[in-house]
Amino acid sequence: MERDVTLRLHLDEDDNNTMVHAVLDLRGDHFESIGRARRKPTDPQMPVIGEELAIARALQDLTAQVMEAAQSKIHEFLDA
């Protein structure tokens, strides 16, 4: 069986801050995460770095949530 799963990423940024809102719906489970990056005033203006950091942080948190949900289901199955 094949299926596609959609992960939505919404970026909001200004000159110094980038925020990413990540949303994943997977077989009835809903996961949301926020990732942030901030440019120091002395750093050069390179928006792609802020985007990459904020996305990576949001996905890292999302990964932890999905892993926790899977482990919880495994424990429920084993305890049944």
Rosetta blueprint (number, residue, H / E / L):
1 M L
2 E L
3 R L
4 D L
5 V L
6 T L
7 L E
8 R E
9 L E
10 H E
11 L E
12 D E
13 E E
14 D L
15 D L
16 N L
17 N E
18 T E
19 M E
20 V E
21 H E
22 A E
23 V E
24 L E
25 D E
26 L E
27 R L
28 G L
29 D E
30 H E
31 F E
32 E E
33 S E
34 I E
35 G E
36 R E
37 A E
38 R E
39 R L
40 K L
41 P L
42 T L
43 D L
44 P L
45 Q L
46 M L
47 P H
48 V H
49 I H
50 G H
51 E H
52 E H
53 L H
54 A H
55 I H
56 A H
57 R H
58 A H
59 L H
60 Q H
61 D H
62 L H
63 T H
64 A H
65 Q H
66 V H
67 M H
68 E H
69 A H
70 A H
71 Q H
72 S H
73 K H
74 I H
75 H H
76 E H
77 F H
78 L H
79 D H
80 A L
